[in-house]
Amino acid sequence: MTSSHATDEQPERPARHLTSHLFNLGVMVLGGIGLAWMLHSVGISYLTDSIENVGGWFFLILALDLAALCCDAAALQTFMRPEAGMVSYIRVLGAQASGRAINVLTPTGALGEPTKLAMLVSHAPKDRVLSSLVLLNLGQFYLSVIVIVLGAPIMFLLVDLPPSLKLPIAIGFAVLIPLVIALGVLVQRGALTTIVATVRRTRLISEARAESWKLRVTEVDRHIRELQTNRTHGTWKGILWVGLSKLVQWTATLTLVATAGVEISPALVIGILSIGVLIQWISQIVPMGLGIADGGNYALFDLVGATGAHGMVITMLNRARSISVAILGLGAMLAMHTVNRLSLARMHRKLEALREKAAAAAPATAQSS
């Protein structure tokens, strides 16, 4: 009786993940197209020339980038407590690497987050995965903003910025600071609950559906709110992993700058970690920041005691780093997706065999009774 019920229910499970399967396939194809376009735009020799510029140091820098990626994955898994035990670290790392690759290779750098969600929801509760991804991204954003807010004013004191740069930076701060305050208020009030209420006020959904959705997102909002108040041990530990990831990323970037022959100075370090981050964010409107990152870094390095040519070299090397990590990420995504499909197919075959066995045993059971 129990065995028959199990075989009736479980064969439907593979079908539940058809949407995430199709989404992952679509994203992999899109990422592959983005990678092909990128390599066509810059040329295959772009990577080899970049490696030759810094020699074996490039592989150390790439190893540091991968170490930072591992820290981000550790943060994501830690944020998922207590459900973190439901999904292995290797799987979380694969999802993080895949999302990073998709963010690098697609415009706006935002498609990677749904990719991570789609790759993890079949192994852990969707609400916990979603809230943990939000916590990871908010933690990274807040830390970057803190560095920008502290570093940019020091830049104004150390370097005589031209009016052509002062105005964009001032505009950036005029947008960034209110955005951070609004995000803080939104998280405290309950981000998803507020969004549902806003959608309800537009009458796009019924009152009953709005109440149903609010009940479903309450736990997600509570978990996200831990970033600001009532932090649990898991949230604190996740924040520490995010901080370690940033330190490793900064170490990789400064190592790259030093090996490219640029003299390290306080103004240069502060400029890269503050104004350089703003340039990186703005450049994400196009894959790899082609054109935007080049011009921005040319101006930045020219101001902080290096040369515009150095800025162009660093941009080229950073792009080579990103392409290398993206290739590894797409490879991880393809491997994980293949393993998942083989595992589901194997499970499906076993369940079909159980169903056939139960069906064959049913007549004999009926005769004996």
Wavefront OBJ file of the C-alpha trace (Angstrom):
o trace
v 0.000 0.000 0.000
v 2.713 2.439 1.044
v 4.918 1.357 -1.807
v 2.147 1.882 -4.355
v 1.403 5.366 -3.033
v 5.053 6.334 -3.245
v 5.313 5.208 -6.838
v 2.152 7.114 -7.696
v 3.503 10.376 -6.267
v 7.227 10.427 -6.926
v 7.361 9.991 -10.730
v 5.870 13.459 -11.027
v 8.851 15.110 -9.352
v 11.079 15.334 -12.456
v 8.331 17.241 -14.265
v 8.313 19.907 -11.546
v 11.788 20.996 -12.603
v 11.038 21.228 -16.331
v 10.833 25.032 -16.140
v 14.234 25.381 -14.453
v 15.654 22.854 -16.940
v 14.470 24.887 -19.929
v 15.596 28.139 -18.291
v 19.081 26.755 -17.663
v 19.324 25.523 -21.251
v 18.272 28.931 -22.562
v 20.724 30.737 -20.313
v 23.577 28.401 -21.312
v 22.861 29.060 -24.982
v 22.730 32.808 -24.310
v 25.975 32.637 -22.335
v 27.639 30.646 -25.108
v 26.535 33.241 -27.675
v 27.835 36.018 -25.418
v 31.186 34.281 -25.037
v 31.489 33.692 -28.789
v 30.626 37.339 -29.472
v 33.116 38.489 -26.862
v 35.968 36.383 -28.250
v 35.097 37.503 -31.768
v 35.069 41.161 -30.678
v 38.399 41.143 -28.851
v 40.080 38.229 -30.643
v 41.455 34.958 -29.294
v 44.896 36.548 -29.088
v 43.441 38.933 -26.484
v 43.740 36.274 -23.793
v 47.200 35.075 -24.818
v 48.539 38.626 -25.097
v 47.189 39.459 -21.652
v 48.848 36.416 -20.118
v 52.142 37.273 -21.816
v 51.983 40.807 -20.401
v 52.175 39.585 -16.799
v 53.551 36.077 -17.313
v 52.870 33.483 -14.628
v 51.412 36.150 -12.348
v 48.211 35.919 -14.384
v 47.540 32.430 -13.058
v 48.092 33.593 -9.473
v 45.607 36.422 -10.071
v 43.152 33.959 -11.629
v 43.602 31.665 -8.604
v 42.775 34.601 -6.314
v 39.655 35.326 -8.388
v 38.569 31.705 -7.982
v 39.304 31.889 -4.242
v 37.023 34.936 -4.002
v 34.369 32.989 -5.910
v 34.716 30.157 -3.376
v 34.225 32.672 -0.538
v 31.048 33.981 -2.198
v 29.745 30.427 -2.486
v 30.567 29.804 1.186
v 28.672 32.987 2.095
v 25.654 31.890 0.049
v 25.560 28.441 1.623
v 26.016 29.912 5.114
v 23.141 32.352 4.560
v 20.959 29.319 3.738
v 21.140 27.942 7.305
v 19.548 25.809 8.637
v 18.624 24.443 5.183
v 22.273 24.668 4.077
v 22.675 20.971 4.863
v 20.226 20.118 2.077
v 22.622 21.221 -0.671
v 26.333 20.470 -0.949
v 28.956 23.210 -1.090
v 30.148 21.932 -4.492
v 26.664 22.448 -5.916
v 26.442 25.958 -4.448
v 29.905 26.743 -5.841
v 28.833 25.499 -9.271
v 25.713 27.664 -9.176
v 27.733 30.699 -8.048
v 30.313 30.166 -10.803
v 27.555 29.712 -13.400
v 25.751 32.871 -12.304
v 29.011 34.819 -12.363
v 29.664 33.672 -15.940
v 26.180 34.682 -17.106
v 26.486 38.078 -15.379
v 29.785 38.714 -17.176
v 28.554 37.666 -20.609
v 25.112 39.307 -20.711
v 24.052 42.981 -20.595
v 23.194 44.607 -17.217
v 24.879 41.733 -15.331
v 21.612 40.663 -13.696
v 20.607 37.426 -15.436
v 23.053 35.421 -13.351
v 20.935 35.682 -10.189
v 17.883 33.888 -11.662
v 20.366 31.348 -13.030
v 21.649 30.576 -9.517
v 18.072 30.329 -8.247
v 17.079 27.911 -11.002
v 20.116 25.717 -10.300
v 19.493 25.466 -6.549
v 15.697 25.327 -6.122
v 15.582 21.610 -6.892
v 17.828 20.925 -3.895
v 16.669 23.400 -1.229
v 13.472 25.366 -0.429
v 12.912 28.133 -2.975
v 12.187 30.771 -0.323
v 15.457 30.078 1.502
v 17.503 30.097 -1.716
v 15.881 33.373 -2.829
v 16.414 35.176 0.478
v 20.016 33.918 0.693
v 20.783 35.244 -2.805
v 19.331 38.624 -1.828
v 21.419 38.630 1.364
v 24.587 37.866 -0.625
v 23.966 40.625 -3.155
v 22.957 43.182 -0.547
v 26.003 42.342 1.564
v 28.310 42.825 -1.425
v 26.549 46.052 -2.422
v 26.616 47.580 1.062
v 30.320 46.799 1.494
v 31.168 48.363 -1.870
v 29.116 51.449 -1.036
v 30.932 51.852 2.295
v 34.290 51.814 0.476
v 33.025 54.278 -2.149
v 31.582 56.672 0.441
v 34.848 56.610 2.426
v 37.192 56.596 -0.559
v 35.706 59.190 -2.908
v 36.047 62.187 -0.505
v 39.685 61.185 0.155
v 40.204 61.159 -3.605
v 38.940 64.738 -3.735
v 41.605 65.667 -1.160
v 44.488 63.749 -2.733
v 43.837 64.501 -6.390
v 42.729 67.663 -8.123
v 39.856 66.218 -10.107
v 38.777 68.163 -13.204
v 35.208 69.529 -13.290
v 34.382 67.008 -16.032
v 34.844 64.208 -13.459
v 33.626 66.010 -10.338
v 30.148 66.464 -11.786
v 29.552 62.771 -12.707
v 30.895 61.689 -9.291
v 28.610 64.173 -7.542
v 25.660 62.894 -9.579
v 26.651 59.333 -8.707
v 26.596 60.168 -4.998
v 23.287 62.004 -5.383
v 21.816 58.759 -6.742
v 23.758 56.238 -4.650
v 23.161 57.580 -1.134
v 19.351 57.953 -1.434
v 19.282 54.502 -3.059
v 21.095 52.934 -0.102
v 18.768 54.672 2.380
v 15.704 53.569 0.414
v 16.990 49.987 0.286
v 17.583 50.001 4.041
v 14.044 51.222 4.714
v 12.579 48.772 2.227
v 14.422 45.814 3.780
v 13.329 46.851 7.269
v 9.682 47.154 6.236
v 9.772 43.896 4.288
v 10.904 44.205 0.673
v 8.691 41.571 -0.940
v 5.683 42.394 1.236
v 5.983 46.041 0.186
v 6.226 45.049 -3.483
v 3.123 42.848 -3.214
v 1.220 45.672 -1.514
v 2.291 48.089 -4.263
v 1.140 45.696 -6.983
v -2.171 45.260 -5.148
v -2.700 49.042 -5.068
v -2.429 49.078 -8.851
v -5.248 46.483 -8.885
v -3.214 44.076 -10.990
v -3.959 41.288 -8.492
v -6.950 40.547 -6.290
v -7.073 41.118 -2.534
v -7.179 37.370 -1.905
v -4.143 36.710 -4.058
v -2.246 39.590 -2.457
v -2.895 38.160 1.018
v -1.812 34.721 -0.166
v 1.431 36.098 -1.585
v 2.136 38.099 1.568
v 1.923 34.933 3.643
v 4.369 33.199 1.306
v 6.974 36.018 1.338
v 6.865 36.775 5.068
v 9.658 34.315 5.882
v 11.758 35.589 2.959
v 11.458 39.159 4.253
v 12.302 38.070 7.801
v 15.449 36.348 6.595
v 16.563 39.322 4.451
v 15.957 41.653 7.414
v 18.653 39.766 9.353
v 21.259 41.664 7.365
v 20.317 44.789 9.330
v 18.785 43.616 12.619
v 18.673 40.514 14.827
v 21.497 38.833 12.951
v 21.759 35.089 13.538
v 25.041 33.183 13.730
v 24.605 32.072 10.106
v 24.059 35.643 8.911
v 27.091 36.956 10.789
v 29.235 34.161 9.387
v 27.932 34.844 5.872
v 28.805 38.546 6.220
v 32.351 37.581 7.238
v 32.656 35.381 4.135
v 31.496 38.327 1.989
v 34.138 40.552 3.603
v 36.844 37.933 3.012
v 35.776 37.639 -0.621
v 36.177 41.390 -1.073
v 39.634 41.334 0.505
v 40.731 38.555 -1.858
v 39.296 40.421 -4.868
v 41.118 43.616 -3.894
v 44.347 41.642 -3.410
v 43.957 40.152 -6.894
v 43.319 43.567 -8.446
v 46.259 45.272 -6.740
v 48.529 42.326 -7.619
v 47.473 42.720 -11.248
v 48.199 46.467 -11.149
v 51.652 45.887 -9.638
v 52.599 43.156 -12.122
v 51.516 45.406 -15.006
v 54.290 47.812 -14.015
v 52.137 50.465 -12.329
v 53.586 52.054 -9.186
v 51.232 51.511 -6.251
v 50.329 54.724 -4.401
v 47.641 55.598 -1.814
v 45.755 57.658 -4.384
v 45.854 54.772 -6.859
v 44.591 52.212 -4.324
v 41.773 54.463 -3.101
v 40.854 55.432 -6.663
v 40.640 51.815 -7.871
v 38.595 50.638 -4.870
v 36.164 53.573 -4.931
v 35.890 55.447 -8.239
v 36.970 52.284 -10.059
v 33.978 50.417 -8.628
v 31.613 53.144 -9.878
v 33.153 52.809 -13.338
v 32.678 49.040 -13.158
v 29.004 49.366 -12.199
v 28.297 51.850 -14.977
v 30.118 49.713 -17.539
v 27.885 46.698 -16.802
v 25.225 48.046 -19.145
v 27.199 46.271 -21.885
v 28.935 42.862 -21.649
v 32.481 43.213 -20.259
v 32.032 46.999 -20.229
v 33.408 47.255 -23.761
v 34.187 50.894 -24.507
v 32.875 52.291 -21.207
v 35.419 50.633 -18.906
v 38.253 51.536 -21.283
v 37.502 55.258 -21.278
v 36.721 55.398 -17.562
v 39.922 53.637 -16.494
v 41.991 55.696 -18.931
v 40.815 58.875 -17.194
v 41.118 57.400 -13.677
v 44.713 56.151 -14.035
v 45.731 59.385 -15.689
v 44.597 61.248 -12.569
v 46.178 59.093 -9.857
v 49.821 59.251 -10.843
v 49.897 56.555 -13.540
v 49.061 57.061 -17.224
v 45.985 56.584 -19.360
v 47.899 53.851 -21.200
v 48.261 51.986 -17.899
v 44.505 52.261 -17.452
v 43.960 50.667 -20.855
v 46.351 47.800 -19.996
v 44.620 47.170 -16.663
v 41.228 47.182 -18.395
v 42.508 44.612 -20.892
v 43.885 42.406 -18.122
v 40.679 42.673 -16.072
v 38.694 41.685 -19.143
v 40.936 38.673 -19.668
v 40.388 37.706 -16.009
v 36.630 37.951 -16.429
v 36.618 35.957 -19.673
v 38.736 33.208 -18.063
v 36.413 32.950 -15.044
v 33.373 33.033 -17.353
v 34.724 30.125 -19.409
v 35.230 28.096 -16.239
v 31.770 29.088 -15.016
v 30.064 28.009 -18.238
v 31.960 24.724 -18.050
v 30.745 24.221 -14.469
v 27.185 25.036 -15.521
v 27.262 22.545 -18.388
v 28.730 19.843 -16.119
v 26.174 20.431 -13.346
v 23.276 20.522 -15.774
v 24.405 17.274 -17.411
v 24.840 15.536 -14.053
v 21.404 16.749 -12.916
v 19.675 15.484 -16.046
v 21.428 12.102 -15.848
v 20.502 11.824 -12.162
v 16.862 12.688 -12.844
v 16.747 10.250 -15.756
v 18.189 7.498 -13.554
v 15.667 8.292 -10.819
v 12.857 8.247 -13.352
v 13.925 4.813 -14.632
v 14.015 3.432 -11.085
v 10.575 4.811 -10.314
v 9.202 3.361 -13.546
v 10.669 -0.015 -12.602
v 9.022 0.231 -9.152
v 5.722 1.130 -10.764
v 5.922 -1.827 -13.141
v 6.851 -4.122 -10.264
v 3.919 -2.833 -8.206
v 1.571 -3.273 -11.178
v 2.786 -6.852 -11.727
v 2.352 -7.688 -8.062
v -1.176 -6.243 -7.877
v -2.990 -9.226 -9.607
v -1.213 -11.758 -7.392
v -2.187 -9.767 -4.291
v -5.797 -9.587 -5.490
v -5.933 -13.370 -6.100
v -4.487 -14.222 -2.682
v -6.997 -11.950 -0.934
l 1 2 3 4 5 6 7 8 9 10 11 12 13 14 15 16 17 18 19 20 21 22 23 24 25 26 27 28 29 30 31 32 33 34 35 36 37 38 39 40 41 42 43 44 45 46 47 48 49 50 51 52 53 54 55 56 57 58 59 60 61 62 63 64 65 66 67 68 69 70 71 72 73 74 75 76 77 78 79 80 81 82 83 84 85 86 87 88 89 90 91 92 93 94 95 96 97 98 99 100 101 102 103 104 105 106 107 108 109 110 111 112 113 114 115 116 117 118 119 120 121 122 123 124 125 126 127 128 129 130 131 132 133 134 135 136 137 138 139 140 141 142 143 144 145 146 147 148 149 150 151 152 153 154 155 156 157 158 159 160 161 162 163 164 165 166 167 168 169 170 171 172 173 174 175 176 177 178 179 180 181 182 183 184 185 186 187 188 189 190 191 192 193 194 195 196 197 198 199 200 201 202 203 204 205 206 207 208 209 210 211 212 213 214 215 216 217 218 219 220 221 222 223 224 225 226 227 228 229 230 231 232 233 234 235 236 237 238 239 240 241 242 243 244 245 246 247 248 249 250 251 252 253 254 255 256 257 258 259 260 261 262 263 264 265 266 267 268 269 270 271 272 273 274 275 276 277 278 279 280 281 282 283 284 285 286 287 288 289 290 291 292 293 294 295 296 297 298 299 300 301 302 303 304 305 306 307 308 309 310 311 312 313 314 315 316 317 318 319 320 321 322 323 324 325 326 327 328 329 330 331 332 333 334 335 336 337 338 339 340 341 342 343 344 345 346 347 348 349 350 351 352 353 354 355 356 357 358 359 360 361 362 363 364 365 366 367 368 369
